[in-house]
Amino acid sequence: MDIKNALTVDVEDYFQVSAFARSVSVNDWDNYPARVITNTQRLLKLFEEHDIKATFFVLGWVAERQPELVREIVNEGHEVACHGYSHQLIYNQSPEVFKEETIRAKSILEDITQQNIRGYRAASYSITQKSSWALDTLAECGFEYDSSIFPVRHDRYGMPGTPKTPYVLKTPAGHLIKEFPLSTARILNYYLPIAGGGYFRLYPYWLSRMGLRQISKESRPFIFYLHPWEIDPEQPRIEASWASRFRHYNNLDKCEARLQKLLDEFAFDTTWNVLNGLELDKQDIVSVS
């Protein structure tokens, strides 16, 4: 039997990404044509065709305006988790603002779903060494797992040296929370980010497949992520720096076909179900500070 991997979707719209933060103010988000409903529904249909359940990390701002979309995700049998409220980088927020937004987003999602929201993922994986205090907030807010730590070096995120497989994390204040780090594959003595998103669009499909296969051969699950806007090559274009535009628009026209291949070749389930099958409580606890 194939090992089950975690399939995740970060539910946000094309104008809310961190790459465009300098071009698009949060205060102007309501002025942009929303495409998140149609794109998310396309993913729901695709997952249904493959009989796959996934975890949808939903932005509180989106859920507040599109509660029916959140209910549709739940009604299709998927897991709803929290992606924060306003998609701001955590290390640019104060602990007080972060806690207020996190409580707000979790409350919105729980009111809509009438379920306990167990999981959290930070905007642009912005839990880093300088924002590790946010892990205490997550535990205090009642989250049971996090999927925000990318064990790589990057200009916007990353905590190099942290574990590359799921583990129980001890927060700076001593709370315990499960962590499902974003996946990397060892290639020529380098750990290559292989978890999806922009990397999935940048790499040729064979490279993504090779990296994910390598993880599977080690009998451990990987976690894969995508955004609804990544299967939408017709989305409006936003003026930004060359680097930001490249990160966002590169190979949008190829992403959905690649995703189809991925769903055919690997077994997937929700993040919560995958974590539950790992018996992490029997493993060593890892301190992060």
TARAGI-V461602 format. One record per residue. RES is the residue in one small letter. NEAR is the number of other ideal C-beta (glycine too) atoms within 12 Angstrom. D_FIRST is the distance of its C-alpha to the first C-alpha in whole Angstrom. Layout:
RES:NEAR:D_FIRST  RES:NEAR:D_FIRST
This chain:
m:7:0  d:16:4  i:22:6  k:29:9  n:41:12  a:49:16  l:42:17  t:47:21  v:49:24  d:47:28  v:49:30  e:43:33  d:37:36  y:37:37  f:36:40  q:42:39  v:38:37  s:36:39  a:34:39  f:33:42  a:27:43  r:15:47  s:22:47  v:26:46  s:16:47  v:23:45  n:10:49  d:14:48  w:27:45  d:17:46  n:12:48  y:25:45  p:17:44  a:28:40  r:29:37  v:40:35  i:26:34  t:23:34  n:34:31  t:41:29  q:25:29  r:26:28  l:41:25  l:31:25  k:19:25  l:30:22  f:33:20  e:20:21  e:15:20  h:23:17  d:15:16  i:34:15  k:31:17  a:45:19  t:44:21  f:48:25  f:51:27  v:50:31  l:46:34  g:39:37  w:32:39  v:45:37  a:41:36  e:24:40  r:24:41  q:31:38  p:23:37  e:18:36  l:36:33  v:40:32  r:22:32  e:28:30  i:39:27  v:28:27  n:17:27  e:27:24  g:20:22  h:38:22  e:42:23  v:48:26  a:48:27  c:51:30  h:49:32  g:51:35  y:36:38  s:33:40  h:40:38  q:33:40  l:28:39  i:41:39  y:28:41  n:22:44  q:27:44  s:16:46  p:24:44  e:13:46  v:21:45  f:34:41  k:24:41  e:21:43  e:34:41  t:41:38  i:26:39  r:24:40  a:43:37  k:37:35  s:22:38  i:30:38  l:44:34  e:27:34  d:20:37  i:29:36  t:29:32  q:14:34  q:22:31  n:20:30  i:39:29  r:33:27  g:45:26  y:51:29  r:51:29  a:47:32  a:41:34  s:37:33  y:44:31  s:34:35  i:45:34  t:33:36  q:23:38  k:19:41  s:35:39  s:33:37  w:27:39  a:47:37  l:41:35  d:28:37  t:38:38  l:46:34  a:30:34  e:23:37  c:33:36  g:21:34  f:41:31  e:31:28  y:42:26  d:48:27  s:47:25  s:50:28  i:47:29  f:41:28  p:37:28  v:29:30  r:19:34  h:25:35  d:17:38  r:28:37  y:34:35  g:28:33  m:35:33  p:20:32  g:17:31  t:34:29  p:29:26  k:33:23  t:30:20  p:38:20  y:32:23  v:29:26  l:40:29  k:22:33  t:31:35  p:24:38  a:21:40  g:16:37  h:29:35  l:25:31  i:41:29  k:40:25  e:47:25  f:50:22  p:44:24  l:46:23  s:44:21  t:35:23  a:32:22  r:20:24  i:19:26  l:9:29  n:7:30  y:14:29  y:28:27  l:28:26  p:38:26  i:40:23  a:43:22  g:39:23  g:43:27  g:36:30  y:33:28  f:37:25  r:31:28  l:25:30  y:27:28  p:16:27  y:26:24  w:14:23  l:21:24  s:38:21  r:24:18  m:20:19  g:34:20  l:42:16  r:24:14  q:24:16  i:34:15  s:26:12  k:15:13  e:18:14  s:15:11  r:29:13  p:36:13  f:43:16  i:51:18  f:45:19  y:44:23  l:41:25  h:46:28  p:44:29  w:43:32  e:42:30  i:35:30  d:31:33  p:22:35  e:17:38  q:29:39  p:20:42  r:19:43  i:25:45  e:16:47  a:22:46  s:15:46  w:12:44  a:16:42  s:24:41  r:19:41  f:16:39  r:27:36  h:37:36  y:31:37  n:23:35  n:26:33  l:32:32  d:16:33  k:22:30  c:37:27  e:27:26  a:19:25  r:32:23  l:38:21  q:22:20  k:21:19  l:34:17  l:27:16  d:19:15  e:22:13  f:31:11  a:26:9  f:39:12  d:32:14  t:37:17  t:47:18  w:36:19  n:27:16  v:36:14  l:37:17  n:23:17  g:20:14  l:29:15  e:13:18  l:27:21  d:15:24  k:9:23  q:18:24  d:13:27  i:20:29  v:27:30  s:21:33  v:36:34  s:20:38
